[in-house]
């Protein structure tokens, strides 16, 4: 099989993405949890601990996008669907 640019690009992209998420996230967890990604999402979507506020369109859009991406990647990577 002839090597292609994908042989080095995708592992490099994946490592870059993982590191740029995990390094700041772990640092934020150790220093100030208000700097974590999850706290930012909760603040942006105005998610309350009591869950008394109804979901807005933004809640449904973010959750729907997350479901679609995670389902697609799982089926594509592990079950070789959508190829």
Protein Blocks (a to p, Z undefined) as FASTA:
>chain_A
ZZdfklmmmmmmmmmmmmmmmmmmmmmmmmommlpmklmmmmmnopafklmaccdfklmm
mmmmmmmmmmmmmmmmmnopaZZ
